[in-house]
Amino acid sequence: MFQPGALDAVEDQVLSVTRAPAPLFVTDMNGGRRFQVGESPFSLLAGERLKLGQPASGFRSYRAFRGGLSLPQVFFSRSIDLLS
């Protein structure tokens, strides 16, 4: 199920999130949940979901992935517009 601000790992990842102050939660395949601190690299294992909570202030979040991402190109862009 797609949720804005959620990211499902299909393989083990190392990533970092820098953002407006907001909670980050990782949910595993068994429903276990842990709070994740941003601003430093962390592991997101295959089958886990990263969810960004509502920011207390500001609105932009940036996710960086070791090795980058391979996404399909649509209209000459690999970015995603969630508002259209």
Buried (B, 14 or more C-beta within 10 A) or exposed (E): EEEEBEBBBEEEBEBBBEBEEBBBBBBEEEEEEEEBEBEEEBEBEEBBBBBBEEBEEEEEBEBEEEEEEEEEEEEEEEEEEEEE
